[in-house]
């Protein structure tokens, strides 16, 4: 079993589950069970089992206690995150860009300008993923596109100029089996 990579790391529940596994491994190590066997019994990698065994030998079961979430944590408060989402919902044009596309460099600049906090574009990507935002390729459409006019054209003009389909007679692409044979 591998660590999950959801939303930039492990949830508190997943960290607790992994700590329980480490404690089970510690109990097995004290019962003289080898790391490869512990790995098989607990469904973990041999590498993890050997790392946990080395920690256990140096510091006992206490050495296997979870150290909490990895990383430095979020630089923005919950209130700032809510405000950031509201700013993003306004669109990029409302914040001085010439189109509505949000890119990580643009969001990095917005965060720096609004909250006086520095993020890298990669850090912004992790932050957006944690907030539930996804990467999307923008639809290339004209700014002044008239959807009603497009729909009318598709219904009226397109059928008149559309190439006719295949004839209704069966055919074959095989030179050995001609159509109608």
One Martini backbone bead per residue (centre of mass of N, CA, C, O) as a GRO file, in nm:
protein
  181
    1UNK     BB    1   0.098   0.035   0.022
    2UNK     BB    2   0.042   0.371  -0.049
    3UNK     BB    3   0.071   0.681  -0.048
    4UNK     BB    4  -0.114   0.938  -0.086
    5UNK     BB    5  -0.187   1.226  -0.336
    6UNK     BB    6  -0.404   1.391  -0.212
    7UNK     BB    7  -0.412   1.721  -0.190
    8UNK     BB    8  -0.095   1.731  -0.102
    9UNK     BB    9  -0.161   1.476   0.096
   10UNK     BB   10  -0.238   1.380   0.411
   11UNK     BB   11  -0.469   1.308   0.612
   12UNK     BB   12  -0.546   1.269   0.935
   13UNK     BB   13  -0.666   0.986   0.897
   14UNK     BB   14  -0.427   0.866   0.733
   15UNK     BB   15  -0.208   0.917   0.946
   16UNK     BB   16  -0.339   0.739   1.164
   17UNK     BB   17  -0.332   0.477   1.000
   18UNK     BB   18  -0.021   0.472   0.966
   19UNK     BB   19   0.048   0.466   1.265
   20UNK     BB   20  -0.087   0.198   1.324
   21UNK     BB   21   0.099   0.039   1.138
   22UNK     BB   22   0.364   0.108   1.285
   23UNK     BB   23   0.279  -0.020   1.557
   24UNK     BB   24   0.242  -0.304   1.446
   25UNK     BB   25   0.532  -0.332   1.354
   26UNK     BB   26   0.664  -0.299   1.631
   27UNK     BB   27   0.535  -0.551   1.754
   28UNK     BB   28   0.666  -0.744   1.549
   29UNK     BB   29   0.962  -0.676   1.605
   30UNK     BB   30   0.944  -0.768   1.911
   31UNK     BB   31   0.862  -1.067   1.782
   32UNK     BB   32   1.088  -1.130   1.554
   33UNK     BB   33   0.995  -0.999   1.290
   34UNK     BB   34   1.063  -0.944   0.979
   35UNK     BB   35   1.041  -0.698   0.748
   36UNK     BB   36   0.932  -0.867   0.505
   37UNK     BB   37   0.697  -0.992   0.668
   38UNK     BB   38   0.563  -0.730   0.755
   39UNK     BB   39   0.503  -0.632   0.473
   40UNK     BB   40   0.312  -0.864   0.397
   41UNK     BB   41   0.109  -0.843   0.642
   42UNK     BB   42   0.053  -0.512   0.595
   43UNK     BB   43   0.087  -0.405   0.294
   44UNK     BB   44   0.383  -0.308   0.248
   45UNK     BB   45   0.678  -0.200   0.190
   46UNK     BB   46   0.997  -0.292   0.240
   47UNK     BB   47   1.113  -0.014   0.277
   48UNK     BB   48   0.929   0.070   0.510
   49UNK     BB   49   1.000  -0.162   0.699
   50UNK     BB   50   1.305  -0.090   0.723
   51UNK     BB   51   1.268   0.199   0.826
   52UNK     BB   52   1.099   0.127   1.078
   53UNK     BB   53   1.309  -0.063   1.202
   54UNK     BB   54   1.531   0.146   1.241
   55UNK     BB   55   1.368   0.335   1.422
   56UNK     BB   56   1.297   0.125   1.640
   57UNK     BB   57   1.591   0.056   1.722
   58UNK     BB   58   1.658   0.357   1.815
   59UNK     BB   59   1.338   0.444   1.961
   60UNK     BB   60   1.114   0.275   1.926
   61UNK     BB   61   0.780   0.338   1.918
   62UNK     BB   62   0.817   0.653   1.941
   63UNK     BB   63   0.962   0.680   1.651
   64UNK     BB   64   0.659   0.618   1.502
   65UNK     BB   65   0.542   0.881   1.536
   66UNK     BB   66   0.365   1.119   1.417
   67UNK     BB   67   0.461   1.450   1.275
   68UNK     BB   68   0.258   1.523   1.078
   69UNK     BB   69   0.237   1.743   0.857
   70UNK     BB   70   0.382   1.823   0.579
   71UNK     BB   71   0.542   2.099   0.562
   72UNK     BB   72   0.456   2.450   0.605
   73UNK     BB   73   0.199   2.519   0.498
   74UNK     BB   74  -0.023   2.762   0.488
   75UNK     BB   75   0.000   3.117   0.427
   76UNK     BB   76  -0.307   3.122   0.446
   77UNK     BB   77  -0.594   3.192   0.562
   78UNK     BB   78  -0.919   3.117   0.556
   79UNK     BB   79  -1.010   3.403   0.479
   80UNK     BB   80  -0.809   3.434   0.240
   81UNK     BB   81  -0.912   3.193   0.077
   82UNK     BB   82  -1.198   3.301   0.035
   83UNK     BB   83  -1.107   3.560  -0.108
   84UNK     BB   84  -0.957   3.429  -0.338
   85UNK     BB   85  -1.201   3.285  -0.460
   86UNK     BB   86  -1.358   3.545  -0.518
   87UNK     BB   87  -1.145   3.668  -0.708
   88UNK     BB   88  -1.149   3.435  -0.915
   89UNK     BB   89  -1.455   3.460  -0.987
   90UNK     BB   90  -1.421   3.744  -1.132
   91UNK     BB   91  -1.168   3.729  -1.289
   92UNK     BB   92  -0.896   3.848  -1.468
   93UNK     BB   93  -1.008   4.115  -1.585
   94UNK     BB   94  -1.072   4.247  -1.296
   95UNK     BB   95  -0.726   4.237  -1.255
   96UNK     BB   96  -0.588   4.345  -1.554
   97UNK     BB   97  -0.645   4.148  -1.768
   98UNK     BB   98  -0.724   4.070  -2.119
   99UNK     BB   99  -0.848   3.808  -1.987
  100UNK     BB  100  -1.003   3.510  -1.826
  101UNK     BB  101  -0.736   3.375  -1.763
  102UNK     BB  102  -0.600   3.150  -1.536
  103UNK     BB  103  -0.279   3.151  -1.403
  104UNK     BB  104  -0.029   3.088  -1.194
  105UNK     BB  105   0.120   3.360  -1.230
  106UNK     BB  106  -0.130   3.535  -1.183
  107UNK     BB  107  -0.202   3.427  -0.900
  108UNK     BB  108   0.066   3.498  -0.773
  109UNK     BB  109   0.031   3.805  -0.815
  110UNK     BB  110  -0.236   3.836  -0.663
  111UNK     BB  111  -0.135   3.741  -0.387
  112UNK     BB  112   0.092   3.948  -0.354
  113UNK     BB  113  -0.090   4.204  -0.388
  114UNK     BB  114  -0.314   4.132  -0.166
  115UNK     BB  115  -0.133   3.961   0.080
  116UNK     BB  116   0.183   3.967   0.090
  117UNK     BB  117   0.250   3.679  -0.051
  118UNK     BB  118   0.475   3.422  -0.137
  119UNK     BB  119   0.462   3.234  -0.440
  120UNK     BB  120   0.479   2.981  -0.643
  121UNK     BB  121   0.341   2.840  -0.909
  122UNK     BB  122   0.351   2.557  -0.782
  123UNK     BB  123   0.220   2.637  -0.511
  124UNK     BB  124  -0.046   2.728  -0.643
  125UNK     BB  125  -0.124   2.456  -0.759
  126UNK     BB  126  -0.152   2.316  -0.484
  127UNK     BB  127  -0.360   2.510  -0.367
  128UNK     BB  128  -0.582   2.468  -0.582
  129UNK     BB  129  -0.616   2.166  -0.537
  130UNK     BB  130  -0.700   2.189  -0.235
  131UNK     BB  131  -0.958   2.378  -0.326
  132UNK     BB  132  -1.074   2.223  -0.607
  133UNK     BB  133  -0.916   2.304  -0.846
  134UNK     BB  134  -0.881   2.290  -1.203
  135UNK     BB  135  -0.742   2.211  -1.492
  136UNK     BB  136  -0.790   2.406  -1.795
  137UNK     BB  137  -0.889   2.438  -2.119
  138UNK     BB  138  -0.961   2.678  -2.312
  139UNK     BB  139  -1.201   2.806  -2.500
  140UNK     BB  140  -1.203   2.899  -2.839
  141UNK     BB  141  -1.357   3.211  -2.839
  142UNK     BB  142  -1.525   3.465  -2.920
  143UNK     BB  143  -1.609   3.742  -2.751
  144UNK     BB  144  -1.860   3.817  -2.975
  145UNK     BB  145  -2.033   3.575  -2.950
  146UNK     BB  146  -2.342   3.451  -3.101
  147UNK     BB  147  -2.535   3.193  -3.011
  148UNK     BB  148  -2.795   3.238  -3.180
  149UNK     BB  149  -2.659   3.266  -3.456
  150UNK     BB  150  -2.526   2.989  -3.454
  151UNK     BB  151  -2.784   2.818  -3.424
  152UNK     BB  152  -2.920   2.918  -3.683
  153UNK     BB  153  -2.699   2.822  -3.878
  154UNK     BB  154  -2.709   2.518  -3.806
  155UNK     BB  155  -3.014   2.487  -3.894
  156UNK     BB  156  -3.002   2.632  -4.186
  157UNK     BB  157  -2.715   2.630  -4.347
  158UNK     BB  158  -2.569   2.357  -4.294
  159UNK     BB  159  -2.754   2.148  -4.445
  160UNK     BB  160  -2.705   2.279  -4.733
  161UNK     BB  161  -2.366   2.233  -4.721
  162UNK     BB  162  -2.361   1.955  -4.655
  163UNK     BB  163  -2.238   1.666  -4.715
  164UNK     BB  164  -2.316   1.388  -4.836
  165UNK     BB  165  -2.356   1.082  -4.766
  166UNK     BB  166  -2.367   0.772  -4.790
  167UNK     BB  167  -2.485   0.537  -4.945
  168UNK     BB  168  -2.738   0.285  -4.888
  169UNK     BB  169  -2.541   0.083  -4.993
  170UNK     BB  170  -2.367  -0.179  -4.971
  171UNK     BB  171  -2.022  -0.248  -4.881
  172UNK     BB  172  -1.665  -0.296  -4.961
  173UNK     BB  173  -1.309  -0.301  -4.893
  174UNK     BB  174  -1.281  -0.564  -5.042
  175UNK     BB  175  -1.150  -0.703  -5.335
  176UNK     BB  176  -1.277  -1.006  -5.281
  177UNK     BB  177  -1.562  -0.850  -5.180
  178UNK     BB  178  -1.793  -0.741  -5.346
  179UNK     BB  179  -2.058  -0.573  -5.385
  180UNK     BB  180  -2.341  -0.789  -5.399
  181UNK     BB  181  -2.209  -1.099  -5.376
   0.00000   0.00000   0.00000
